[in-house]
Amino acid sequence: MNSQRDKLTRPQKLESSIPAVPATPAQLLAGGALVAAIMATVCVFGVWTRLAGQLAVFWPANALLLGLFIRFPRLDTAAGWIGACVGHLLAGFIVGDALPISVLLTLTNFASVLTGYLMLAQPFGADARKLLGAAGVLQLLAIAALASVAGGLAGSLVGPVAFGGTALESGLAWFASELLNYFTILPAVLSIPTAQHREVVRQWRKSMPPLRRAAPLLALLASMAAALLVGGPGAVAFPVPALLWCGMRYGVFPTAVLSLLTTAWTLVAISKGVLDTAVQIESPAMLMSVRLGVTLIAISPLAVASAMAANRILMAQLRHMAEHDPMTGTMNRRAFAEQAGKALRSARAARRSVGLLVLDIDRFKNVNDTYGHAVGDQVIILAANLVADRLPEGPLLLGRLGGEEFAVLLPDADPARTREVAERVRQACAEAAVDLGQGRTTGFTVSIGASVSQPANASLDRLLQAADRALYEAKHGGRNRVVLTDVV
């Protein structure tokens, strides 16, 4: 069944229940090469932001690597981890670092990545992986903080060797750097949209004018321009109101990306002297202060966006529950009448014909009395799935009118097409069987009344009344048959 039909099945299969197809050696090698190329590129960029004798102002490699392994499990292989090591060492070679220093820096980076990976990959990290609401964001931040502590501890050992200074200074600088990068980069990677999120965003876009959607982004750009013009220590906070607005208007992924870009722009602009904050970040203490301040700025819009996204998903779920039958997943009577009314108005404006089917499970009371209501429910669910599966491609206008009765609206259906679809549905139901256990099965049939309006001048009530009369004739004509009324 296609995606529309899949919505009709009440028990949804979990994605994890689908066996994964093992990757071929060529795919594993390609994944490792991709990771190596990404790591080499971002590491070179990070080295470019280094100040003399200090860590990079912005180091995206560790957070990006952790996010890629968690978000895209296909990359989380031995080849992927080896590729990450190769990418780090290759970047060190490109920028001229001595091999022993490159190896020490790579091991220190991996201490942080591995700590975050071991926690995020556990079941208790599910909310953090999916950024589910404010609680998920806070959980992710806690895991990121622990990973940063691991990086700081390793950095306190390696930092004095690679950059000089004391172990305490190196450890704190490494911790602050990791914390910033995890807080800003990891959410952007983990929140790369899923199919469910894309559908919610699509509905949101349809409900909001383009100018209103663009307003938060324009405000963010204006705030960044103001920071350049005004300068001073407070300039780093100029984008905060606009980022919060983005968090309220946009989803988690766009807000995370905007927060990441704003943070990266702020730090790089300060390090290159483009943004004059009157702060001497050549001092390790001042650099750590700036990093922590920018990190805290990035948290609030992400928490707001996550809470708003969770609210939108919840509202969509509540709307679906209000409009659909919980047993079969088909539209309920009210929702069907609303959607069918819209389709009829559209067909009337285009002077197209429409067909309507009303079908009823034959002798359904006998099924309940003989086998029990549990089997009766199975028959209703199976009937709904069979009907949906036999309908033409396009918008699925199928509703449960009540009990064992369903209705289907067929756009662009003349009498011949309406009868053809009805017969296909009737035959599928007649050939189906419900498993009773212990090798026993029971079948069922449906009677179908159909009405057609060409062009679609009739109201939904008139179509339903005509189809009900046809259904009555089908029942009294022997059941398991289709009766099509005169065109109305």
Stockholm file with secondary structure:
# STOCKHOLM 1.0

chainA/1-488         MNSQRDKLTRPQKLESSIPAVPATPAQLLAGGALVAAIMATVCVFGVWTRLAGQLAVFWPANALLLGLFIRFPRLDTAAGWIGACVGHLLAGFIVGDALPISVLLTLTNFASVLTGYLMLAQPFGADARKLLGAAGVLQLLAIAALASVAGGLAGSLVGPVAFGGTALESGLAWFASELLNYFTILPAVLSIPTAQHREVVRQWRKSMPPLRRAAPLLALLASMAAALLVGGPGAVAFPVPALLWCGMRYGVFPTAVLSLLTTAWTLVAISKGVLDTAVQIESPAMLMSVRLGVTLIAISPLAVASAMAANRILMAQLRHMAEHDPMTGTMNRRAFAEQAGKALRSARAARRSVGLLVLDIDRFKNVNDTYGHAVGDQVIILAANLVADRLPEGPLLLGRLGGEEFAVLLPDADPARTREVAERVRQACAEAAVDLGQGRTTGFTVSIGASVSQPANASLDRLLQAADRALYEAKHGGRNRVVLTDVV
#=GR chainA/1-488 SS CCHHHHTTCSSCCCGGGSCCCCCCHHHHHHHHHHHHHHHHHHHHHHHHTBCTTSCBSCCCHHHHHHHHHHHCGGGCSHHHHHHHHHHHHHHHHHHTCCHHHHHHHHHHHHHHHHHHHHHHTSGGGHHHHHTCHHHHHHHHHHHHHHHHHHHHHHHHHHHHHHHCSCHHHHHHHHHHHHHHHHHHHHHHHHTCCCHHHHHHHHHHHHTSCHHHHHHHHHHHHHHHHHHHHHCSGGGGGTTHHHHHHHHHHSCHHHHHHHHHHHHHHHHHHHHTTSSCCSCCTTSHHHHHHHHHHHHHHHHHHHHHHHHHHHHHHHHHHHHHHHHBCTTTCSBCHHHHHHHHHHHHHHHHHHTCCEEEEEEEETTHHHHHHHHCHHHHHHHHHHHHHHHHHHSCSSCCCEEEEETTEEEEEEETCCHHHHHHHHHHHHHHHHHCEEEEETTEEEECCEEEEEEEESSSCSCHHHHHHHHHHHHHHHHHTTSSCEEECCCC
#=GC SS_cons         CCHHHHTTCSSCCCGGGSCCCCCCHHHHHHHHHHHHHHHHHHHHHHHHTBCTTSCBSCCCHHHHHHHHHHHCGGGCSHHHHHHHHHHHHHHHHHHTCCHHHHHHHHHHHHHHHHHHHHHHTSGGGHHHHHTCHHHHHHHHHHHHHHHHHHHHHHHHHHHHHHHCSCHHHHHHHHHHHHHHHHHHHHHHHHTCCCHHHHHHHHHHHHTSCHHHHHHHHHHHHHHHHHHHHHCSGGGGGTTHHHHHHHHHHSCHHHHHHHHHHHHHHHHHHHHTTSSCCSCCTTSHHHHHHHHHHHHHHHHHHHHHHHHHHHHHHHHHHHHHHHHBCTTTCSBCHHHHHHHHHHHHHHHHHHTCCEEEEEEEETTHHHHHHHHCHHHHHHHHHHHHHHHHHHSCSSCCCEEEEETTEEEEEEETCCHHHHHHHHHHHHHHHHHCEEEEETTEEEECCEEEEEEEESSSCSCHHHHHHHHHHHHHHHHHTTSSCEEECCCC
//
